[in-house]
């Protein structure tokens, strides 16, 4: 029996209703829908499995929600990054190219192996305290070090492959993939990177020195940021989904993850059309 994973935004009634349709569609084709235990109870359908088993047991994964739902799913998959079919039931939808009305058609095309898959670079994020690794995570979008509740600057000593870049005095630092360049990185004034580019973007958040600008680095470099001055309980956030309080002298290490994240692509939409649409760029020749 074929097994397809399913994650939907639980506080969205439309997403829950669509999730029920996905389960019914799969059952009609003698396939099983694997859902997390809480989600199975919400819709009363599907096969409940631990989230840690979704990637290992699923042929591909369907997400119903916005970009946040897809990022949550990518974090759940972690070491088993099966393809994700992202259906947009949120607002922006950079990562979820299929609208709700295209759900059944996209699901059928993925089920039959007719959809293009694009490999998206991920980041391996590690937090070390006193020389011992404490936290490890995977980011599809970005890793962000940000100040706490008090509006105080952080001091971050940032290196590439051990070579000092600078000590930033800023509200924080964003290290993003090309996929994540359209998220917080863009809001902080960082550049947009096309998804297939092998690079990472290092962007300070409101730096005290105005000449501190974004840097585009090779994908295979290792970026380290050491907390020199903590300000007020700074945070490390991975894909906006998981957060950790940082202490003085903590070191955050960010490198390219071994495995990319496959994402299904809508055949009729290219990256520049997506940018024109989502970012309200002019489509005229000028």
N, C-alpha and C positions, 0 to 999 in steps of 0.2 A: 504494500500500500504506500502511495506517495504521501509525504507529510509536508505541509506548508505552515510556516509560522505566521502569527498574527499579533500585532500590537496596535492598540488604538487609544486615543485620548479619552479617558474614562469620564471626565466631567463634560464631555461634549455629546449630547443626545444624538445628534446626527451621525457622529462617528460610531457610536454604539449600534445604531440601527444599521449602518453600512457594514459593521463587523458581523452582524447576524446574517446579512446577505452573503458575505464572503464565505462564512461557514456553510450555509445552505448550498452555495454554488459548488464548493469543494466536495461536499457529501454526495451531491448528484453525480459526481465524476469518480466516486469510489476513492476519494482522497480524504485525509484527516487534517483538520485545522488544529494546530498546537497553539495554545494561549496560556498566559500566566494564570495562576490560581485565582487571583482576585478578579481578573478580567473574565474568566470563565463563569464566575458566579454572577457577574453583572449582566451578561447577555444570555446566560443559561444554556450555552451551546459550546461546542468545541471540546478538545481534550486538554485538560489542565496539566501543565508540566512546570517544573521549576524554571525560572528565567534563565538560569545557567545552562539549561539543556536545550534552549531554543535553537541556538546556532548549531549545536552538535547534531540535532535530530531533524532540522528543517532543510528542505531542498532550496527554498528561498523564503524571504520574509516580507509580509505585506504590512505597511504602516498606514494608519488612517488618522490624520491630524495635520499638524504643521511641521515646520522644520525641527522644533523642539522634540516632537514625538519621534522623528527619524533619528535625531541625535541620541535620544534615550535608547532607541533600538540598537544603534551602532555600538553604544557602550555595553549593552547586554550581550551582544554577539562576541565582543572582545577577541578571543583567540580562535573563533570560528566564524569569520566574516563572510557569511553567505550573501548572495545578492539581495538587495532591498528594493522592493517596489513601493515607492512613496506616493501616496495619494493625498493631495492637498485639500484639507478641510480647515485650514487656518487662514492667516492673512497674507503673508508675503510669499512663502513657498519657493525659495530658491532651490531647495534640495528635493522637493516633492513635485515632480514635473507633470503628474497626471491629475487632472481635475476630477471631482467626484463623478461627474456624468460619464467619464471615460473608464470608470472602475472595472466594470465587467469585461470590456474589450481589452484593457491592459492586462487584467488577470488572465484572460484566455491566451493572450499572446505570450505572456511569461510562462504559463503552464505548458504551452506548446513549443517553447524555445525559440520564439520568433522576435524577441526584443533585444535590442543592442544593450550591452553591458559596458559601462565605463568604470575603470579602476581608479579610485580616488585615494590619494596618499593620506596616511594617518601618522600621528605623532605618538611616540612612546614617552610618557611623562613619568619622571621619578623624583620623589622628594626624599632627600637624605638629611637626617638629623644626627649630629655628632659622628659622622662617618658611616652610619648604619642606614640602610635603605628602610624607610618606613612605609612609603606609599608608592604604588605604581598604577598607572592608568593609561588608557588609550584615548586619543582625541581625533575626531574626524575634522572638527573645525579649528579649535584653538585651545591653548593653555594660557590663562590670564592670572597675573599677580596683581592684586589691587589693594588699595588702602582699606582700613576698617571704617568704623562709624565716624571717627574724628577726621576732619579735613586737614590732615598732616601729610607732608610729602614723605615718600619712601626713598631710601637710598638702596640701589640695587647695583651690585658689581656684576657686569654681564660680560661673558667671554664666549668666543667661538673657537672650538677645538683647543681650549686652554689659553688662547691669546686674548688679552684684554681688549674689549671694544671700548667701553667707558663705564663710569659709575653714574648711572642715571639718578637724578633727583626728580621724581615725577609722582603722579598719582598711581602709577603702576606700569605694567608692561604686558604686551600681547605678543605671543608667538603663534602665528596662524599658518595653516596649510593654504594652498590655492583655493580649496573649497571654502575655507573659513575667511578668505579675504573679503567676501561680501558681507560679513557679519560685523562684529565689534571692531575689527581692524578698519573697516571702511568708515565707521562712525568716528573713529579716532584719527582720521585723516590719512590712513594707510592706503597703499595702491591696490588696485584690483589685479589679481593674477588669474590667467585662464586655467581651467581645471587640470589640463594635462601637463602643466609646467612642473618641472622637478625643482621646487624651491620652497623656502619658508620665508615668512615675512616677520620681522621684528619691529614692533611699533610701540614707542613710549606713549603713555597716556598723560596728556597735559604736562609735558616736561617743563621744568623750571628754566632750562636753557633752550631758547626757541630754535636754535640751530640743530637740536637733537631731532632728527627726522627718521622716518622708517628706513630700514635696511632690508634688502632682499638677499638672502643667503642661499648657497647650494643646499639641496635637499639632504645630502648625506653628511652635513656638518652636525656637530653637537653644540647646542647652546646651553650654557649654564648661567644661572642667576643666583647670586648669593645675597642674602638679606644682611645689609650692613646696619641699617637703622630701620626698626620695624614700624615706626609711626605708631599707629594704634591697631593692633591685632590684624595685620594684613591677611589676605586670603589667597590661596591658590585655587582656581576654579578650572575644571576640565570640562570643556564643551558646555559650560553653563549648567551642568547636571550634577556635578560632585564637587564639594568645596572642603578645604582644609585650612585651619588656622596655622599661620606661620610664626616662627620665633626667630630671634636674632641668630645669625650664623647658619640658618637653614639654607640648603642648596637645592635648587630645582634644576634638574637636568632634562633637556628635551632633545630628542633625536627622531629620525625617521623610523617608523615602525616597520617590522619585517614584512608584514602582510598589509596589502591595500584593502580598502572597502569597496566591493563591487556595488554599483548603483545602476538600476535599470533606467534607460533614457527614453524619453518620448521621441519617436522618429521625426516628427514634424517640427521640433523646436531645437534651435541651436543656441549656443551660449550667448551670442550677441543679441539675438532676438529676446532671450530671457532678460538680459541686462536692460535692453531698451524698454521692455514691458515693466519689469519690477522696479527699475530706477527712474522711470518716466523720462528716459532720454528721447530726444527727437529722432524720428525715423526718416526724416527727409534728407535729401542729398545736400541741402543748403544752397 
